[in-house]
Amino acid sequence: MDVPTSLPARPVTRLTRPFVRFMHLQASGGIVLLAATMIALILANTSLATDYAAFWNRTFTVGVSGAELSYPLWYWVNDGLMAIFFFVIGLEIKRELIWGELRDRRNVVLPAIAALGGAIVPVAIYLLLQPSLPGRSGWAVPMATDIAFVVGCLAVLGSRVPPALKIFMLSLAIIDDILAVIIIAAVFSSSIDVIWLGGAIAGLAIVILLDKLAVRRIGLYVLVGVVVWLCTLKSGIHPTVAGVLLGLLTPARAWIRKDTLVEVIDSVASPLRTSDERSQEQRDAVETLSFAATEAVSPLERLEHSLHAWVAFAIMPVFALANAGVPVSLQGVQQPVALAVVAGLALGKPIGIVGASWLAVKLGLARMPERTSWPSLLGAAWLGGIGFTMALFVASLSLTGPVLEIAKSGILVGSALSLIGGMAVLAWVLPRQPAAGA
């Protein structure tokens, strides 16, 4: 009996191959996010602006009478879909802590100190420019870094970027996300409902118990996760915090080791070759092999892999469409809130990151990334001022009304200036030939 050495090609693969290739490009997520932002800006600054705003303010209801959730569409995006985004952030943080760069404390010191500097200095600049004005509550807006845009920018420069500098910026962005989650939980949560909070904690305890019992059905975890999200939403704590916690609690170990998988393959090989394909023996062999292959990959890796494309190419663009559509005018950008945001992102971020890094290196607390010069670190730090997604999200939590729209204008301008400045510096100082080890 001849056994094929590879899976048969499906005709649909020829049609989807270009899209799959595009989705695997590191810069593609940033490209789609940028396109969604441009669409939102165009719609918000044309005759379609009223219909555009009315669409996102339309009420959407889930549930039955007496037990329903009824919120505007933009609210579902910000508190529902973004919980999935933060869940993936939780998965990424756990992966980095277990297998990645954050596993080694020596690799954490410089990005952590740089992230703190990149958070403190923008906040100080913002508050300096907003001493007693209505926008003062938006002090956390310029703290964040949009990892999708940073990764996209570094991907455009390709192998010219030293690998250690890429790792530094990715680690910094992840630590930035951790700081943002802490601030969201501590500052932007309303009055706490103890009963609903108890339900959320009980749900998280169930997730831990399921992991201890080696329960591997993703659907069951999803069901419990939805309950945790609902309880967190009703408790007064922002529901995105539930997303991060669920991500951190996701099992990171494969239930079946690689050597066990090999043994299973060997044990089912004979029935698969010799038995009739409609026999119970072959069906049992296929089910065993399928189960073993699935459980040889941890739930964390499976979920991160399956959700990455949805987050990058669906959730983030939808978030941009719902939040980036602001009327743009020279007068709006000149408002104190917008200027404070622009200064915090385009000046505070690079100054804070480079200044904290320089201090850490000079004090002997950390060392520079390998084959990275101070000018190239400045360029990468300037890219850290692209706050976009996280900045828009924090702005929607901390500001309201006209002040929110003005702050969004500042976020767009500050992020654009950071992108242009960072890419210009890196294009100028990085060697034309590929970085060694890239």
C-alpha positions in Angstrom: 0.0 0.0 0.0 1.6 3.3 -1.1 1.5 6.1 1.5 1.6 9.7 0.3 4.5 11.7 1.6 2.6 14.9 1.8 -1.0 16.1 2.1 -2.9 16.6 -1.2 -3.1 20.1 -2.5 -6.5 21.8 -2.3 -7.6 23.9 -5.3 -8.7 26.8 -2.9 -5.1 27.0 -1.7 -4.1 28.6 -5.0 -6.6 31.4 -4.4 -5.8 32.0 -0.8 -2.0 31.7 -1.1 -1.4 35.4 -1.8 -3.5 36.4 1.2 -1.8 33.9 3.5 1.6 35.2 2.3 0.6 38.8 3.1 -0.7 37.9 6.5 2.6 36.3 7.4 4.5 39.5 6.7 5.5 41.3 9.9 4.5 44.6 8.5 1.1 43.5 7.2 -0.8 44.1 10.5 0.4 47.7 10.6 -0.5 48.2 6.9 -4.1 47.0 7.5 -4.4 49.1 10.7 -3.1 52.2 8.8 -5.6 51.6 6.0 -8.5 51.3 8.5 -7.4 54.6 10.1 -7.3 56.4 6.8 -10.8 55.2 6.0 -12.1 56.3 9.4 -10.5 59.8 8.9 -11.9 60.1 5.4 -15.4 59.2 6.6 -15.3 61.5 9.6 -14.2 64.5 7.4 -16.7 64.3 4.6 -20.4 64.6 4.1 -20.7 61.0 5.5 -19.6 62.1 8.9 -23.1 62.2 10.5 -24.0 58.8 9.2 -20.6 57.4 10.2 -21.1 58.7 13.8 -24.7 57.4 13.9 -23.6 53.9 12.9 -21.1 53.5 15.8 -23.6 55.1 18.3 -26.4 52.6 17.3 -27.5 50.4 20.2 -26.8 46.7 19.9 -28.5 44.3 22.4 -27.5 40.8 23.4 -29.7 38.6 25.6 -33.3 38.2 26.4 -35.7 40.6 28.2 -34.7 41.0 31.8 -31.2 39.6 31.2 -29.7 41.6 28.4 -26.7 43.8 27.6 -27.5 46.8 25.6 -24.7 49.2 24.6 -23.7 51.4 21.6 -21.7 49.6 18.9 -18.5 51.4 19.8 -18.8 50.2 23.4 -19.0 46.6 22.3 -15.8 47.1 20.3 -13.9 48.8 23.1 -15.1 46.6 25.9 -15.8 43.4 24.1 -13.5 42.9 21.1 -10.6 44.7 22.9 -10.9 42.1 25.7 -9.8 39.5 23.1 -6.9 41.8 22.1 -5.9 42.0 25.7 -6.3 38.3 26.1 -3.7 37.8 23.3 -1.5 40.3 25.1 -1.8 38.1 28.2 -0.8 35.1 26.1 2.2 36.9 24.7 3.4 38.1 28.1 3.2 34.5 29.5 5.0 33.1 26.5 7.8 35.7 26.9 8.0 35.0 30.7 8.3 31.2 30.2 10.2 30.8 26.9 11.1 34.2 25.6 13.4 37.1 26.3 11.7 38.0 29.6 12.7 34.6 31.0 16.2 35.9 31.6 16.3 38.7 34.1 19.4 40.2 32.5 17.3 40.7 29.3 14.5 42.4 31.2 16.5 45.1 33.1 17.1 47.5 30.2 13.7 47.3 28.5 12.0 47.6 31.9 13.9 50.7 32.9 13.5 52.2 29.4 9.7 51.4 29.6 9.4 53.2 32.9 11.3 56.2 31.5 9.1 56.1 28.4 6.0 56.3 30.7 7.1 58.8 33.3 8.5 61.5 31.0 5.5 61.7 28.6 3.1 61.9 31.7 5.3 64.7 33.2 5.2 66.6 29.9 1.5 66.2 29.5 0.7 67.3 33.1 3.1 70.3 32.7 1.1 71.4 29.7 -2.3 70.6 31.4 -1.8 72.0 35.0 -5.5 72.6 35.7 -7.4 72.2 32.4 -10.2 69.7 31.6 -7.9 67.4 29.8 -5.8 66.7 32.9 -7.5 63.4 33.5 -6.0 62.1 30.2 -2.5 62.0 31.7 -2.0 58.3 30.8 -2.8 58.8 27.1 0.8 59.4 25.9 2.3 56.5 27.9 1.5 53.7 25.5 3.3 52.1 22.6 1.5 50.5 19.7 3.4 47.2 19.2 1.8 46.5 15.8 3.1 49.7 14.2 6.5 49.3 15.8 6.9 45.8 14.5 5.7 46.9 11.1 8.2 49.7 11.0 11.2 47.5 12.0 10.0 44.9 9.5 10.2 47.5 6.7 13.9 48.1 7.5 14.4 44.3 7.4 17.8 42.9 8.2 19.4 46.3 8.6 18.0 46.4 12.2 20.2 44.5 14.7 18.3 41.5 16.1 19.1 42.7 19.7 17.5 46.1 19.0 14.3 44.3 17.7 14.2 42.2 20.9 14.7 45.3 23.0 11.8 47.1 21.4 9.5 44.1 21.5 10.3 43.6 25.2 9.8 47.3 25.9 6.4 47.2 24.1 5.3 44.2 26.1 6.3 45.8 29.4 4.5 49.0 28.2 1.4 46.8 27.8 1.8 45.5 31.4 2.0 49.1 32.7 -1.1 50.0 30.7 -3.1 47.1 32.1 -2.1 48.0 35.6 -3.2 51.6 35.1 -6.5 50.6 33.5 -7.2 48.3 36.5 -6.1 50.8 39.1 -7.3 54.1 37.7 -10.0 53.6 35.1 -12.3 51.2 36.9 -15.5 52.6 38.4 -17.0 51.8 41.8 -16.6 48.1 42.6 -19.6 45.7 42.9 -18.3 43.0 45.3 -20.8 40.3 44.2 -19.9 40.6 40.5 -16.2 40.8 41.4 -16.6 37.6 43.5 -18.2 35.9 40.4 -15.2 37.0 38.3 -12.7 35.6 40.9 -14.7 32.4 41.1 -14.5 32.1 37.3 -10.7 32.6 37.4 -10.5 29.9 40.1 -12.4 27.5 37.8 -9.9 28.1 35.0 -7.1 27.2 37.4 -8.9 24.1 38.5 -9.6 23.0 34.9 -5.9 23.3 34.2 -5.0 21.3 37.3 -7.4 18.6 36.2 -5.8 18.6 32.7 -9.0 19.6 31.0 -8.0 20.5 27.5 -11.3 21.4 25.7 -10.8 25.0 24.5 -14.6 25.4 24.3 -15.0 24.9 28.0 -12.3 27.6 28.7 -14.0 29.9 26.3 -17.4 29.5 28.1 -15.8 30.2 31.5 -13.9 33.1 30.0 -17.1 34.7 28.7 -18.6 34.4 32.3 -15.4 36.0 33.7 -15.7 38.9 31.2 -19.3 39.5 32.0 -18.7 39.5 35.8 -15.8 41.8 35.4 -17.8 44.2 33.2 -20.6 44.3 35.8 -18.2 44.6 38.7 -16.9 48.0 37.7 -13.4 46.8 36.7 -12.6 47.3 33.1 -13.3 44.0 31.3 -10.0 44.1 29.3 -8.3 43.3 32.7 -10.2 40.0 32.6 -8.7 39.3 29.1 -5.2 39.7 30.4 -5.7 37.6 33.4 -7.3 34.8 31.4 -4.4 35.0 29.0 -1.9 34.7 31.9 -3.8 31.6 33.3 -3.9 29.8 30.0 -2.1 26.4 30.2 1.4 26.8 28.7 2.4 23.1 28.9 1.6 20.5 26.3 -0.2 17.6 27.8 1.5 15.1 25.5 5.3 15.2 25.2 7.0 14.9 21.9 8.4 11.4 22.7 4.9 10.2 23.6 3.6 11.6 20.3 6.2 9.6 18.4 5.1 6.5 20.3 1.5 7.1 19.4 2.4 7.6 15.7 4.3 4.3 15.7 1.4 2.5 17.4 -1.3 3.7 15.0 0.9 3.3 11.8 0.1 -0.3 11.3 -3.7 -0.1 11.6 -3.7 2.9 9.3 -1.8 1.0 6.7 -3.5 -2.4 6.9 -7.1 -1.9 8.0 -10.1 -0.9 5.9 -10.6 2.8 5.9 -14.3 2.3 7.1 -13.4 0.0 9.9 -13.7 0.9 13.6 -10.0 0.1 14.1 -9.0 2.7 11.6 -11.4 5.3 13.0 -10.0 4.7 16.5 -6.5 5.1 15.2 -7.3 8.4 13.4 -9.1 9.7 16.6 -6.1 8.7 18.7 -3.6 10.3 16.4 -5.7 13.5 16.1 -6.0 13.8 19.8 -2.3 13.2 20.4 -1.3 15.7 17.7 -3.5 18.4 19.1 -2.4 17.9 22.7 1.3 17.9 21.7 0.8 21.7 21.4 0.0 23.7 24.5 -3.3 25.6 24.6 -1.3 28.8 24.9 0.4 28.2 21.6 -2.8 27.0 19.9 -4.8 30.0 21.0 -2.0 32.5 20.2 -1.6 31.1 16.7 -5.3 30.9 15.9 -6.2 34.4 17.3 -3.2 36.3 15.9 -4.7 36.8 12.5 -8.1 37.7 13.9 -6.6 40.3 16.2 -4.3 41.8 13.6 -6.7 41.8 10.6 -10.1 42.1 12.2 -10.2 43.4 15.7 -7.6 46.1 15.5 -8.9 47.5 12.2 -12.5 47.5 13.5 -11.2 49.3 16.6 -9.5 51.9 14.4 -12.7 52.4 12.4 -14.7 52.9 15.6 -12.2 55.2 17.3 -9.9 57.0 14.8 -12.6 58.8 12.9 -12.2 62.3 14.2 -12.7 65.7 12.5 -9.2 67.0 11.7 -8.6 70.7 11.8 -5.6 73.0 12.4 -7.6 74.7 15.2 -8.2 71.3 16.9 -4.5 70.3 16.8 -3.6 73.7 18.3 -5.8 73.1 21.4 -3.8 72.5 24.7 -4.9 68.9 25.1 -3.8 68.0 21.6 -0.5 69.8 22.0 0.1 68.0 25.3 -0.5 64.6 23.7 1.7 65.4 20.7 4.5 66.6 23.0 4.1 63.5 25.2 4.3 61.1 22.4 6.7 62.7 19.9 9.1 64.2 22.5 8.4 62.5 25.8 8.7 58.9 24.6 12.1 59.1 22.9 13.5 61.3 25.7 12.2 59.0 28.4 13.3 55.8 26.7 16.8 57.0 25.7 17.4 58.9 28.9 16.4 56.0 31.2 18.5 53.6 29.0 21.6 55.9 29.2 21.2 56.2 33.0 20.9 52.4 33.4 24.0 51.8 31.2 26.1 54.5 32.9 25.2 53.2 36.4 26.1 49.6 35.3 22.5 48.3 35.8 22.2 47.1 32.3 24.1 46.9 29.0 23.3 48.2 25.5 21.7 45.7 23.0 24.4 44.0 21.0 25.6 45.9 17.9 23.3 48.8 18.7 24.5 52.4 18.7 22.9 55.3 20.7 21.6 57.0 17.5 19.9 53.7 16.4 18.4 53.4 19.9 17.1 56.9 19.6 15.4 56.0 16.3 13.8 52.9 17.7 12.8 54.9 20.9 11.2 57.5 18.7 9.1 54.8 17.1 7.9 54.1 20.6 6.0 57.3 20.4 3.5 55.7 18.0 0.9 55.3 20.7 -2.0 54.9 18.3 -4.1 51.9 19.4 -3.4 51.9 23.1 -3.4 55.7 23.3 -6.8 55.8 21.6 -8.0 53.2 24.0 -6.8 55.0 27.1 -8.2 58.3 25.8 -11.7 56.7 25.4 -11.5 55.6 29.1 -10.2 58.9 30.6 -11.8 61.6 28.5 -15.2 62.5 27.1 -16.9 64.8 24.7 -15.0 67.5 22.7 -11.9 67.0 24.8 -11.7 63.3 23.7 -12.0 64.3 20.0 -9.2 66.8 20.4 -7.0 64.3 22.2 -7.6 61.8 19.4 -6.3 64.4 16.9 -3.2 64.8 19.1 -2.7 61.1 19.1 -2.8 60.9 15.4 -0.4 63.8 14.9 1.9 62.7 17.6 2.0 59.1 16.3 2.6 60.3 12.8 5.5 62.5 13.8 7.0 59.7 15.9 6.7 57.3 12.9 8.4 59.8 10.5 11.1 60.8 13.0 11.9 57.3 14.0 12.1 55.9 10.5 14.2 58.8 9.3 16.7 58.4 12.0 16.9 54.6 11.6 17.2 54.9 7.8 20.0 57.4 8.2 22.1 55.6 10.9 21.6 51.9 10.2 24.2 50.3 7.9 23.0 49.6 4.3 24.2 46.0 4.6 22.3 43.5 6.8 23.1 43.6 10.5 25.4 40.8 11.6 23.4 37.9 13.0 20.1 39.1 11.4 
